[in-house]
Amino acid sequence: MNREYTKILSFAHEHCDDDPLKLLLQQQRYPEIDLGLVAQQLEGQRQASTKWPTLARCEGYYFPPRLNREQSSSEATARYKARLFEALGGGSFADLTGGMGVDSYFMSLCATRADYCEVDEGLCDMARHNFAALDVANIGCHCGDSMEWLSRQNRRFDLIVIDPARRDSHGRKVAAFEDCTPNLLEHLQTLREHCRRLMVKASPMVDIHTAVAQLGAVSEVHVVALNGECKEVLFLVGGTENDSTSGEPKIHCIDLNGHGTEPGGAEQVFTWEEEAAALPCFATNVGAYLYEPHAALMKGGCYNSICGWYGLKKLARNTHLYTGDSLIESFPGRCFKVLQPMTLNSKEAHRLIPEGRTHVVVRNYPLAAAELQKRLKLKEGGSLFIIGATLGSHPQGWLCEMV
């Protein structure tokens, strides 16, 4: 164990209930301790209770700086990737953009051998310490340029995982592969020569159709949301040209629930061909319930198939809300019970909601949600929802409550 890490962690444990910001002001009182690093640990431990519950229970775990923590996978999404790796047959894998090491750790639990690569020496040192603290013995850590390391390997991995850095030289967020570091497209041939399957983790903002065309031989696309927010898009690519898949990829969409140790939520699977052939049934009026698909389905482009899957009608071609008279408890997204239609003006809003607090949701509506809320002179909160959307060709509104 790293003595400096142990010293910082011991001090952090003694001051676990302290306010990190107030503690930073006491540096003169503790000149032998870097209180900045202590505050980093206190913040990390509190964040871990929800984002990485397993790491939170590991007393020797040393947390990296805030930016690295923010960029890291959650435990729920890391476990999803581990489950996917296991379904592919497991075996050996290399994580070429290891970062905080969360994906590497959870995937290593179902691997025969794992390799973690990271160009940042500080992060790599922390990963070595943390893997030891987690009692993991099958991960090799390698510091330096991962593509140079890979080119020297005389072996073929069952899976290579790569999550290129999605910020440019000015710190601005980017999504396209050619703008990330490393440029995935420049190294694609080398990557595919060294693995049976390649898993590319991309930004939620990535254009899926473009990415599939650029990568080639994509067999599966996994769009992963967590508690309603799209977190990542995973592309599974065949290893070499001889392994290339035929046909279009299957799109898997899932919304993981909670922070637990097992991935939750049902998975919807479709192809673009199936989606294009699905004929949506359009509503002429709104029934007893309104349904809003979760973010992963919308990112995956599943707009028409939902009608057939659940026997629902769509409000309009570009309004991705669905309606029906029956409650579908298994619907992948949010369900609202329609209380009544309403005219979206401030007088009507305050007549129906005298307390002046509600949530506003808009889909294919002339105003953004914040603009409509301001126009209605309402504050955020309460248990009711106002939904503004285009039904057919006419913008309309409904007062609802979430089921």
VOPAGU-2260 file (C-alpha; in pm, 1 decimal, decimal comma):
REM VOPAGU-2260
SITE   aa  ch    i         X         Y         Z
SITE  MET   A    0       0,0       0,0       0,0
SITE  ASN   A    1     118,5     351,7     -80,2
SITE  ARG   A    2     221,9     514,0     251,2
SITE  GLU   A    3     115,6     863,0     144,5
SITE  TYR   A    4    -228,5     737,7      41,6
SITE  THR   A    5    -259,3     549,9     371,7
SITE  LYS   A    6    -165,4     863,9     567,9
SITE  ILE   A    7    -423,9    1077,0     384,0
SITE  LEU   A    8    -695,0     810,9     414,4
SITE  SER   A    9    -630,4     767,4     787,8
SITE  PHE   A   10    -665,3    1142,2     846,3
SITE  ALA   A   11    -978,1    1155,4     628,1
SITE  HIS   A   12   -1132,5     871,7     828,4
SITE  GLU   A   13   -1069,9    1061,3    1153,2
SITE  HIS   A   14   -1239,7    1368,8    1004,6
SITE  CYS   A   15   -1512,0    1190,9     807,0
SITE  ASP   A   16   -1785,5    1415,9     947,1
SITE  ASP   A   17   -1600,6    1743,1     879,6
SITE  ASP   A   18   -1698,5    1993,3     613,1
SITE  PRO   A   19   -1425,8    1965,9     343,4
SITE  LEU   A   20   -1434,8    2340,3     272,1
SITE  LYS   A   21   -1397,6    2433,8     638,5
SITE  LEU   A   22   -1123,9    2176,1     681,8
SITE  LEU   A   23    -923,2    2340,1     401,8
SITE  LEU   A   24    -903,7    2657,4     611,4
SITE  GLN   A   25    -715,2    2472,5     887,4
SITE  GLN   A   26    -395,9    2398,0     694,7
SITE  GLN   A   27    -179,0    2584,2     949,1
SITE  ARG   A   28    -317,2    2358,8    1222,5
SITE  TYR   A   29    -210,0    2044,4    1032,8
SITE  PRO   A   30     107,1    2142,7     844,1
SITE  GLU   A   31     216,2    1780,9     796,6
SITE  ILE   A   32    -104,5    1688,0     606,0
SITE  ASP   A   33    -211,6    1800,7     258,4
SITE  LEU   A   34    -567,7    1901,8     343,8
SITE  GLY   A   35    -648,3    1946,7     -24,2
SITE  LEU   A   36    -599,8    1572,5     -69,4
SITE  VAL   A   37    -801,0    1502,9     245,3
SITE  ALA   A   38   -1089,6    1713,7     113,4
SITE  GLN   A   39   -1063,4    1521,8    -215,2
SITE  GLN   A   40   -1110,7    1195,6     -22,6
SITE  LEU   A   41   -1402,8    1325,7     182,3
SITE  GLU   A   42   -1579,8    1447,0    -132,4
SITE  GLY   A   43   -1504,6    1119,7    -310,9
SITE  GLN   A   44   -1632,8     906,8     -23,9
SITE  ARG   A   45   -1959,3    1099,2      -9,6
SITE  GLN   A   46   -2002,9    1079,2    -385,6
SITE  ALA   A   47   -1926,0     706,2    -375,8
SITE  SER   A   48   -2217,4     628,2    -144,4
SITE  THR   A   49   -2451,1     670,7    -441,0
SITE  LYS   A   50   -2230,2     645,9    -751,1
SITE  TRP   A   51   -2002,9     354,8    -644,3
SITE  PRO   A   52   -2149,9     184,1    -335,1
SITE  THR   A   53   -1901,9    -104,4    -358,2
SITE  LEU   A   54   -1604,4     134,8    -357,7
SITE  ALA   A   55   -1757,6     327,0     -67,5
SITE  ARG   A   56   -1732,3      10,6     143,4
SITE  CYS   A   57   -1361,4     -32,3      67,2
SITE  GLU   A   58   -1169,7     141,3     349,6
SITE  GLY   A   59    -844,7     162,1     153,6
SITE  TYR   A   60    -989,9     310,9    -165,0
SITE  TYR   A   61    -818,4     636,0    -266,8
SITE  PHE   A   62   -1030,3     871,3    -478,6
SITE  PRO   A   63    -886,0    1076,1    -766,4
SITE  PRO   A   64    -960,8    1447,4    -828,0
SITE  ARG   A   65   -1314,4    1565,6    -900,2
SITE  LEU   A   66   -1282,8    1582,5   -1281,2
SITE  ASN   A   67   -1168,6    1220,0   -1298,5
SITE  ARG   A   68   -1455,7    1114,0   -1073,7
SITE  GLU   A   69   -1707,4    1302,6   -1285,0
SITE  GLN   A   70   -1577,1    1144,3   -1604,2
SITE  SER   A   71   -1581,1     793,2   -1460,2
SITE  SER   A   72   -1850,7     532,4   -1515,7
SITE  SER   A   73   -2096,8     478,8   -1234,1
SITE  GLU   A   74   -2106,4     138,4   -1070,7
SITE  ALA   A   75   -2438,7      62,7   -1240,9
SITE  THR   A   76   -2307,4     132,9   -1592,7
SITE  ALA   A   77   -1977,1     -45,6   -1520,0
SITE  ARG   A   78   -2165,2    -354,4   -1404,3
SITE  TYR   A   79   -2372,2    -338,0   -1723,4
SITE  LYS   A   80   -2053,6    -350,3   -1931,0
SITE  ALA   A   81   -1926,7    -639,1   -1716,7
SITE  ARG   A   82   -2250,1    -827,4   -1775,6
SITE  LEU   A   83   -2217,1    -762,6   -2149,0
SITE  PHE   A   84   -1854,8    -887,3   -2146,9
SITE  GLU   A   85   -1962,7   -1201,3   -1962,7
SITE  ALA   A   86   -2240,2   -1262,8   -2219,0
SITE  LEU   A   87   -1976,4   -1244,5   -2493,6
SITE  GLY   A   88   -1789,4   -1529,5   -2326,7
SITE  GLY   A   89   -1556,4   -1338,8   -2093,9
SITE  GLY   A   90   -1188,1   -1425,0   -2112,2
SITE  SER   A   91    -921,8   -1154,3   -2141,7
SITE  PHE   A   92    -970,6    -783,9   -2193,5
SITE  ALA   A   93    -766,1    -465,6   -2215,1
SITE  ASP   A   94    -902,7    -128,7   -2105,2
SITE  LEU   A   95    -697,3     119,1   -2309,2
SITE  THR   A   96    -836,3     433,2   -2142,0
SITE  GLY   A   97    -843,4     315,1   -1782,2
SITE  GLY   A   98    -896,7     644,8   -1599,5
SITE  MET   A   99   -1027,3     589,7   -1247,8
SITE  GLY   A  100   -1042,8     216,3   -1320,2
SITE  VAL   A  101   -1410,5     157,0   -1240,0
SITE  ASP   A  102   -1486,4     -27,6   -1565,2
SITE  SER   A  103   -1164,1    -227,6   -1536,4
SITE  TYR   A  104   -1244,7    -336,5   -1182,7
SITE  PHE   A  105   -1600,9    -455,0   -1239,0
SITE  MET   A  106   -1517,8    -621,5   -1569,9
SITE  SER   A  107   -1221,0    -797,9   -1409,6
SITE  LEU   A  108   -1461,9    -983,4   -1181,6
SITE  CYS   A  109   -1566,3   -1198,8   -1478,1
SITE  ALA   A  110   -1231,1   -1202,2   -1662,4
SITE  THR   A  111    -947,7   -1452,0   -1669,2
SITE  ARG   A  112    -699,3   -1170,8   -1728,2
SITE  ALA   A  113    -729,5    -792,4   -1747,9
SITE  ASP   A  114    -497,1    -511,7   -1854,2
SITE  TYR   A  115    -550,0    -150,5   -1748,4
SITE  CYS   A  116    -373,0     122,2   -1949,1
SITE  GLU   A  117    -357,9     489,7   -1855,2
SITE  VAL   A  118    -139,0     771,1   -1983,2
SITE  ASP   A  119    -171,4     977,2   -1661,2
SITE  GLU   A  120      94,6     852,9   -1417,7
SITE  GLY   A  121     -92,6     977,6   -1111,4
SITE  LEU   A  122    -413,9     799,4   -1208,6
SITE  CYS   A  123    -223,6     482,1   -1290,7
SITE  ASP   A  124     -54,5     486,4    -948,8
SITE  MET   A  125    -391,3     531,3    -777,3
SITE  ALA   A  126    -537,3     245,3    -981,0
SITE  ARG   A  127    -257,7       9,6    -869,5
SITE  HIS   A  128    -324,7     104,9    -508,8
SITE  ASN   A  129    -702,0      69,9    -544,4
SITE  PHE   A  130    -694,2    -265,6    -721,8
SITE  ALA   A  131    -480,2    -396,1    -435,3
SITE  ALA   A  132    -719,6    -245,5    -180,0
SITE  LEU   A  133   -1007,0    -419,4    -359,6
SITE  ASP   A  134    -808,7    -745,8    -347,3
SITE  VAL   A  135    -795,2    -785,5    -725,9
SITE  ALA   A  136    -506,4    -994,1    -854,2
SITE  ASN   A  137    -584,7   -1040,5   -1224,6
SITE  ILE   A  138    -532,9    -680,3   -1348,0
SITE  GLY   A  139    -200,8    -566,1   -1490,7
SITE  CYS   A  140    -144,1    -188,0   -1486,7
SITE  HIS   A  141      46,4     -13,0   -1765,6
SITE  CYS   A  142     131,5     358,0   -1766,9
SITE  GLY   A  143     191,5     534,0   -2098,2
SITE  ASP   A  144      49,0     561,0   -2447,2
SITE  SER   A  145    -195,4     272,3   -2474,6
SITE  MET   A  146    -173,2     242,1   -2852,9
SITE  GLU   A  147     204,9     210,6   -2834,3
SITE  TRP   A  148     161,7     -52,4   -2561,9
SITE  LEU   A  149     -95,5    -240,5   -2771,2
SITE  SER   A  150     125,9    -242,8   -3081,5
SITE  ARG   A  151     394,1    -428,2   -2879,6
SITE  GLN   A  152     158,3    -704,9   -2768,0
SITE  ASN   A  153     194,7   -1039,1   -2940,7
SITE  ARG   A  154    -145,2   -1159,3   -2828,0
SITE  ARG   A  155    -508,8   -1115,4   -2918,3
SITE  PHE   A  156    -753,7   -1011,2   -2650,0
SITE  ASP   A  157   -1108,3   -1139,9   -2627,5
SITE  LEU   A  158   -1218,4    -777,9   -2581,6
SITE  ILE   A  159   -1059,4    -434,7   -2604,7
SITE  VAL   A  160   -1240,9    -147,1   -2436,3
SITE  ILE   A  161   -1167,9     211,5   -2535,8
SITE  ASP   A  162   -1327,9     535,4   -2419,8
SITE  PRO   A  163   -1144,8     820,7   -2596,0
SITE  ALA   A  164   -1118,6    1149,4   -2404,7
SITE  ARG   A  165   -1405,0    1373,3   -2512,4
SITE  ARG   A  166   -1251,2    1716,1   -2458,2
SITE  ASP   A  167   -1044,0    1918,9   -2702,4
SITE  SER   A  168    -723,7    2112,2   -2626,6
SITE  HIS   A  169    -935,1    2400,4   -2491,5
SITE  GLY   A  170   -1131,4    2177,3   -2254,2
SITE  ARG   A  171   -1449,6    2191,6   -2461,8
SITE  LYS   A  172   -1665,5    1879,2   -2489,7
SITE  VAL   A  173   -1659,4    1692,8   -2821,4
SITE  ALA   A  174   -1849,6    1386,1   -2941,8
SITE  ALA   A  175   -1719,9    1283,7   -3286,4
SITE  PHE   A  176   -1454,9    1009,8   -3287,3
SITE  GLU   A  177   -1215,5    1216,5   -3499,2
SITE  ASP   A  178   -1221,7    1495,6   -3237,4
SITE  CYS   A  179   -1147,0    1268,7   -2939,5
SITE  THR   A  180    -812,0    1159,5   -2796,1
SITE  PRO   A  181    -687,8     921,5   -2915,4
SITE  ASN   A  182    -844,6     957,0   -3260,2
SITE  LEU   A  183   -1015,0     620,5   -3271,7
SITE  LEU   A  184   -1046,1     614,9   -3650,3
SITE  GLU   A  185    -669,4     648,3   -3700,4
SITE  HIS   A  186    -605,8     340,7   -3485,2
SITE  LEU   A  187    -903,9     128,4   -3585,1
SITE  GLN   A  188    -707,6    -126,1   -3786,9
SITE  THR   A  189    -455,0    -183,3   -3507,0
SITE  LEU   A  190    -732,2    -219,3   -3252,1
SITE  ARG   A  191    -921,2    -474,5   -3458,1
SITE  GLU   A  192    -608,7    -676,4   -3527,9
SITE  HIS   A  193    -550,8    -721,9   -3154,6
SITE  CYS   A  194    -894,3    -835,7   -3039,5
SITE  ARG   A  195   -1182,2   -1065,2   -3105,8
SITE  ARG   A  196   -1430,5    -791,0   -3018,5
SITE  LEU   A  197   -1392,4    -416,8   -2968,1
SITE  MET   A  198   -1611,8    -216,6   -2730,2
SITE  VAL   A  199   -1616,6     156,6   -2797,3
SITE  LYS   A  200   -1767,5     378,2   -2530,4
SITE  ALA   A  201   -1895,4     703,4   -2680,3
SITE  SER   A  202   -2060,7    1023,7   -2567,9
SITE  PRO   A  203   -2441,4    1034,3   -2530,1
SITE  MET   A  204   -2419,4    1310,3   -2792,9
SITE  VAL   A  205   -2262,8    1084,7   -3058,8
SITE  ASP   A  206   -2446,4    1043,3   -3388,9
SITE  ILE   A  207   -2515,6     670,1   -3385,1
SITE  HIS   A  208   -2566,1     627,6   -3760,9
SITE  THR   A  209   -2241,9     810,9   -3839,4
SITE  ALA   A  210   -2049,8     614,8   -3576,1
SITE  VAL   A  211   -2173,3     280,6   -3710,8
SITE  ALA   A  212   -2066,5     378,2   -4062,4
SITE  GLN   A  213   -1722,7     491,7   -3940,6
SITE  LEU   A  214   -1649,1     188,1   -3725,8
SITE  GLY   A  215   -1774,0     -77,3   -3965,5
SITE  ALA   A  216   -1874,9    -433,1   -3863,5
SITE  VAL   A  217   -2080,0    -307,1   -3567,8
SITE  SER   A  218   -2296,4    -593,2   -3443,5
SITE  GLU   A  219   -2460,3    -423,0   -3144,2
SITE  VAL   A  220   -2522,1     -72,7   -3015,9
SITE  HIS   A  221   -2607,2     -38,0   -2647,1
SITE  VAL   A  222   -2766,0     291,4   -2541,5
SITE  VAL   A  223   -2742,5     309,3   -2163,3
SITE  ALA   A  224   -2939,9     548,7   -1944,6
SITE  LEU   A  225   -2931,6     573,2   -1566,8
SITE  ASN   A  226   -3236,3     698,6   -1378,4
SITE  GLY   A  227   -3374,3     866,5   -1689,5
SITE  GLU   A  228   -3050,7    1029,0   -1812,9
SITE  CYS   A  229   -2862,7     889,7   -2112,7
SITE  LYS   A  230   -2506,7     820,5   -1993,8
SITE  GLU   A  231   -2320,9     638,0   -2269,9
SITE  VAL   A  232   -2345,8     465,3   -2605,3
SITE  LEU   A  233   -2150,8     141,2   -2650,0
SITE  PHE   A  234   -2055,4       1,9   -2990,2
SITE  LEU   A  235   -1957,8    -364,7   -3023,0
SITE  VAL   A  236   -1734,6    -424,3   -3324,1
SITE  GLY   A  237   -1608,8    -756,1   -3468,3
SITE  GLY   A  238   -1235,5    -814,6   -3417,3
SITE  THR   A  239   -1073,3    -853,8   -3760,3
SITE  GLU   A  240   -1211,8    -819,2   -4109,1
SITE  ASN   A  241   -1263,8   -1197,1   -4113,5
SITE  ASP   A  242   -1489,1   -1164,5   -3809,6
SITE  SER   A  243   -1699,4    -883,8   -3953,4
SITE  THR   A  244   -2071,7    -908,6   -3897,8
SITE  SER   A  245   -2326,3    -892,5   -4174,3
SITE  GLY   A  246   -2640,6    -682,8   -4173,4
SITE  GLU   A  247   -2726,3    -387,6   -3955,8
SITE  PRO   A  248   -2661,0    -377,3   -3581,8
SITE  LYS   A  249   -2911,4    -459,0   -3312,7
SITE  ILE   A  250   -2991,0    -155,6   -3099,1
SITE  HIS   A  251   -3021,1    -230,2   -2726,6
SITE  CYS   A  252   -3180,4      40,3   -2511,3
SITE  ILE   A  253   -3192,4      24,2   -2132,3
SITE  ASP   A  254   -3255,4     257,1   -1840,7
SITE  LEU   A  255   -3072,0     128,8   -1532,6
SITE  ASN   A  256   -3248,7     185,9   -1204,8
SITE  GLY   A  257   -3092,3     311,4    -884,2
SITE  HIS   A  258   -2738,1     264,5    -763,2
SITE  GLY   A  259   -2758,5    -105,0    -679,0
SITE  THR   A  260   -2509,8    -375,9    -742,8
SITE  GLU   A  261   -2718,2    -540,0   -1016,0
SITE  PRO   A  262   -2828,1    -366,4   -1335,6
SITE  GLY   A  263   -3203,2    -306,8   -1331,7
SITE  GLY   A  264   -3457,0    -220,1   -1594,5
SITE  ALA   A  265   -3590,1    -405,2   -1896,9
SITE  GLU   A  266   -3398,3    -393,5   -2224,8
SITE  GLN   A  267   -3565,0    -314,2   -2557,2
SITE  VAL   A  268   -3394,7    -450,0   -2869,6
SITE  PHE   A  269   -3466,8    -359,3   -3232,8
SITE  THR   A  270   -3301,1    -292,1   -3566,5
SITE  TRP   A  271   -3332,0      14,9   -3783,3
SITE  GLU   A  272   -3497,6    -199,4   -4049,4
SITE  GLU   A  273   -3764,2    -310,0   -3801,8
SITE  GLU   A  274   -3814,9      48,1   -3684,1
SITE  ALA   A  275   -3851,0     176,0   -4041,7
SITE  ALA   A  276   -4110,0     -93,3   -4117,1
SITE  ALA   A  277   -4316,1     -21,7   -3803,7
SITE  LEU   A  278   -4629,2     176,7   -3880,2
SITE  PRO   A  279   -4726,9     412,0   -3596,8
SITE  CYS   A  280   -5091,6     462,2   -3512,8
SITE  PHE   A  281   -5166,7     830,1   -3457,9
SITE  ALA   A  282   -5407,1     959,9   -3193,7
SITE  THR   A  283   -5692,4    1198,7   -3263,0
SITE  ASN   A  284   -5735,1    1263,9   -2891,0
SITE  VAL   A  285   -5550,5    1190,5   -2568,0
SITE  GLY   A  286   -5669,8     897,0   -2362,2
SITE  ALA   A  287   -5649,0     829,7   -1990,4
SITE  TYR   A  288   -5269,5     805,0   -1987,4
SITE  LEU   A  289   -4970,5     970,2   -2153,3
SITE  TYR   A  290   -4644,2     778,4   -2191,5
SITE  GLU   A  291   -4294,3     924,6   -2232,1
SITE  PRO   A  292   -4023,9     672,3   -2339,5
SITE  HIS   A  293   -3697,8     684,8   -2145,0
SITE  ALA   A  294   -3394,1     869,2   -2277,0
SITE  ALA   A  295   -3213,6     560,6   -2409,3
SITE  LEU   A  296   -3505,8     467,8   -2637,3
SITE  MET   A  297   -3521,6     819,3   -2774,5
SITE  LYS   A  298   -3145,3     831,4   -2831,6
SITE  GLY   A  299   -3161,6     492,0   -3002,7
SITE  GLY   A  300   -3425,3     623,8   -3243,4
SITE  CYS   A  301   -3711,3     399,3   -3137,6
SITE  TYR   A  302   -4012,3     615,4   -3226,9
SITE  ASN   A  303   -4259,0     391,4   -3413,4
SITE  SER   A  304   -4208,6      40,2   -3276,2
SITE  ILE   A  305   -4337,8     150,7   -2935,3
SITE  CYS   A  306   -4691,4     172,6   -3074,3
SITE  GLY   A  307   -4694,8    -192,8   -3175,0
SITE  TRP   A  308   -4509,3    -317,3   -2867,6
SITE  TYR   A  309   -4749,1    -159,9   -2619,1
SITE  GLY   A  310   -5068,4     -97,7   -2818,0
SITE  LEU   A  311   -5038,0     279,7   -2791,3
SITE  LYS   A  312   -5108,8     570,9   -3021,9
SITE  LYS   A  313   -4858,5     844,0   -3098,1
SITE  LEU   A  314   -4959,3    1209,1   -3063,2
SITE  ALA   A  315   -4792,0    1316,6   -3390,3
SITE  ARG   A  316   -4508,5    1205,4   -3616,0
SITE  ASN   A  317   -4260,7    1437,5   -3441,5
SITE  THR   A  318   -4421,7    1423,2   -3097,6
SITE  HIS   A  319   -4262,3    1134,6   -2914,7
SITE  LEU   A  320   -4540,5    1096,3   -2660,6
SITE  TYR   A  321   -4788,7     809,0   -2664,3
SITE  THR   A  322   -5138,4     764,5   -2528,1
SITE  GLY   A  323   -5381,9     492,3   -2431,7
SITE  ASP   A  324   -5667,9     417,2   -2193,6
SITE  SER   A  325   -5496,6     133,5   -2005,4
SITE  LEU   A  326   -5221,1     155,3   -1745,3
SITE  ILE   A  327   -4906,5     -25,5   -1866,3
SITE  GLU   A  328   -4692,7     -76,9   -1557,5
SITE  SER   A  329   -4407,0    -227,6   -1760,3
SITE  PHE   A  330   -4374,1      71,8   -1993,5
SITE  PRO   A  331   -4006,4     172,9   -2036,8
SITE  GLY   A  332   -4030,5     533,4   -1928,9
SITE  ARG   A  333   -4263,3     765,9   -1743,3
SITE  CYS   A  334   -4640,8     728,5   -1726,7
SITE  PHE   A  335   -4876,9    1018,2   -1655,0
SITE  LYS   A  336   -5243,7     996,2   -1565,1
SITE  VAL   A  337   -5431,6    1265,5   -1755,4
SITE  LEU   A  338   -5648,9    1465,9   -1516,2
SITE  GLN   A  339   -5790,2    1702,2   -1777,4
SITE  PRO   A  340   -5702,3    1901,6   -2089,0
SITE  MET   A  341   -5616,5    2265,6   -2021,8
SITE  THR   A  342   -5555,5    2590,7   -2201,9
SITE  LEU   A  343   -5194,1    2691,2   -2150,1
SITE  ASN   A  344   -5229,3    3043,8   -2014,9
SITE  SER   A  345   -5156,0    3184,3   -1669,6
SITE  LYS   A  346   -5520,9    3239,5   -1576,1
SITE  GLU   A  347   -5612,2    2874,9   -1641,2
SITE  ALA   A  348   -5293,2    2751,4   -1476,8
SITE  HIS   A  349   -5359,4    2936,5   -1150,8
SITE  ARG   A  350   -5723,9    2831,1   -1149,6
SITE  LEU   A  351   -5623,4    2465,2   -1169,6
SITE  ILE   A  352   -5307,9    2497,4    -957,4
SITE  PRO   A  353   -5378,6    2765,5    -693,2
SITE  GLU   A  354   -5061,4    2681,8    -499,9
SITE  GLY   A  355   -4862,6    2796,7    -807,4
SITE  ARG   A  356   -4618,1    2504,8    -822,0
SITE  THR   A  357   -4594,5    2233,4   -1083,3
SITE  HIS   A  358   -4357,4    2056,6   -1320,5
SITE  VAL   A  359   -4368,0    2142,5   -1690,6
SITE  VAL   A  360   -4287,7    1895,8   -1970,7
SITE  VAL   A  361   -4294,2    1985,8   -2340,2
SITE  ARG   A  362   -4258,2    1768,6   -2651,5
SITE  ASN   A  363   -4274,9    1917,9   -3001,4
SITE  TYR   A  364   -4415,2    2240,2   -2856,9
SITE  PRO   A  365   -4343,8    2600,3   -2965,8
SITE  LEU   A  366   -4191,1    2691,9   -2627,1
SITE  ALA   A  367   -3921,3    2529,9   -2416,4
SITE  ALA   A  368   -4031,3    2399,9   -2075,6
SITE  ALA   A  369   -3869,0    2688,9   -1886,1
SITE  GLU   A  370   -4027,8    2946,4   -2118,0
SITE  LEU   A  371   -4373,2    2792,1   -2080,7
SITE  GLN   A  372   -4336,0    2776,4   -1703,4
SITE  LYS   A  373   -4243,6    3144,1   -1699,4
SITE  ARG   A  374   -4537,7    3235,5   -1922,9
SITE  LEU   A  375   -4773,9    3042,5   -1695,3
SITE  LYS   A  376   -4622,3    3223,6   -1393,0
SITE  LEU   A  377   -4563,4    2897,5   -1210,8
SITE  LYS   A  378   -4276,7    2777,6    -992,2
SITE  GLU   A  379   -4111,6    2436,2   -1009,4
SITE  GLY   A  380   -4238,6    2179,7    -761,4
SITE  GLY   A  381   -4547,1    2007,1    -635,7
SITE  SER   A  382   -4696,4    1675,9    -746,0
SITE  LEU   A  383   -4869,0    1780,6   -1068,2
SITE  PHE   A  384   -4738,0    1806,0   -1423,9
SITE  ILE   A  385   -4839,8    2030,2   -1708,9
SITE  ILE   A  386   -4758,4    1867,4   -2041,9
SITE  GLY   A  387   -4749,5    2078,1   -2356,5
SITE  ALA   A  388   -4726,1    1891,3   -2687,1
SITE  THR   A  389   -4848,0    1889,0   -3044,2
SITE  LEU   A  390   -5142,7    1655,7   -3102,8
SITE  GLY   A  391   -5184,2    1607,2   -3476,0
SITE  SER   A  392   -5090,1    1955,6   -3591,5
SITE  HIS   A  393   -5213,6    2158,2   -3293,3
SITE  PRO   A  394   -5018,9    2248,2   -2976,0
SITE  GLN   A  395   -5223,6    2153,2   -2670,9
SITE  GLY   A  396   -5189,5    2110,3   -2296,7
SITE  TRP   A  397   -5289,0    1861,8   -2026,7
SITE  LEU   A  398   -5284,1    1860,2   -1650,4
SITE  CYS   A  399   -5141,2    1528,7   -1529,5
SITE  GLU   A  400   -5001,7    1341,4   -1234,2
SITE  MET   A  401   -4723,7    1086,0   -1255,1
SITE  VAL   A  402   -4820,1     725,9   -1196,2
